[in-house]
């Protein structure tokens, strides 16, 4: 589950995919391994998430993923 609640819209990103991606990012933020952090940061920048009926708001998710990628790159 994301730490920031996203709006659910008519056509948005697949909820399960977003939740799993954010979970991986949260785990990478706690990792001391720079390779893991870099790999997840790259994944966040081009996730290729599916669009579904009743999914997470795409703009909100994109902003959150960009912020997480930035955090992973700067630590």
Secondary structure, 3 states (H helix, E strand, C coil): CCCCCCCEEEEEECHHHHHHHHHHHHHHHCCCCHHHHHHHHHHHHCCCCCEEEEEECHHHHHHHHHHHHHHHHHC
